[in-house]
């Protein structure tokens, strides 16, 4: 493309109108009614925010982690299930 072709391109009003209509500087704000889909936030009372610390030997911790991994759940979930079955939760 040489300079003469570029001048011809600039004179083409339909292409220029299309290019000018694409305003890349403006941003669109999403209204609160059109938020992204997903799980709604949990109520503050439903969030699991409290922690309990348990002292284990290294071997006990490894056994618990391996068992949880074999079940496909986290160590925390395994402990919660065990406490639930025991009747503590």
C-alpha positions in Angstrom: 0.0 0.0 0.0 1.5 3.3 -1.0 0.7 6.8 0.1 -1.8 7.3 -2.7 -3.8 4.3 -1.6 -3.8 5.7 2.0 -5.2 9.0 0.8 -7.9 7.1 -1.0 -8.7 5.1 2.1 -9.0 8.3 4.2 -11.5 9.7 1.7 -13.8 6.7 1.9 -16.6 8.0 4.1 -18.2 4.7 4.9 -15.0 3.1 6.2 -14.2 6.3 8.2 -17.7 6.4 9.7 -17.3 2.8 10.8 -13.9 3.4 12.3 -15.1 6.6 14.1 -18.1 4.8 15.5 -15.9 2.3 17.3 -15.2 4.5 20.4 -12.5 2.5 22.2 -12.1 5.0 25.0 -15.6 4.8 26.5 -16.3 2.0 29.0 -19.6 0.5 29.6 -20.7 0.2 33.2 -22.8 -2.8 34.2 -25.9 -1.9 36.1 -26.4 -3.7 39.5 -29.4 -5.6 38.1 -27.1 -7.2 35.4 -24.3 -8.6 37.5 -22.3 -11.6 36.5 -24.0 -14.9 37.2 -22.8 -17.1 40.0 -23.5 -18.2 43.5 -24.9 -15.5 45.7 -22.8 -14.4 48.7 -23.3 -16.3 51.9 -24.9 -14.7 54.9 -22.3 -13.7 57.5 -23.8 -16.2 60.0 -23.5 -19.1 57.5 -19.8 -18.5 56.7 -17.4 -20.9 58.3 -14.9 -18.4 59.8 -14.0 -20.1 63.1 -11.0 -22.4 63.5 -10.0 -25.2 65.8 -6.4 -26.2 66.1 -5.5 -29.9 66.8 -2.0 -31.1 67.7 -1.1 -34.2 65.7 2.1 -36.2 65.2 3.6 -35.9 61.7 2.4 -39.5 61.0 -1.2 -38.8 62.1 -1.3 -35.7 59.9 0.0 -37.6 56.9 -2.5 -40.4 57.4 -5.4 -37.9 57.6 -4.2 -36.0 54.5 -3.8 -39.3 52.5 -7.2 -40.5 53.6 -8.9 -37.2 52.7 -7.1 -37.2 49.3 -8.3 -40.8 48.6 -11.8 -39.6 49.3 -11.4 -36.6 47.0 -12.1 -34.1 49.8 -10.1 -31.6 51.8 -8.6 -32.4 55.2 -10.9 -29.9 56.7 -14.0 -31.5 55.1 -12.8 -35.0 56.3 -12.5 -33.7 59.9 -16.0 -32.1 59.7 -17.5 -35.3 58.4 -15.9 -37.3 61.2 -17.1 -34.8 63.8 -20.6 -34.9 62.3 -20.7 -38.7 62.4 -19.5 -38.6 66.0 -22.4 -36.3 66.8 -20.2 -33.3 67.7 -21.6 -31.1 64.8 
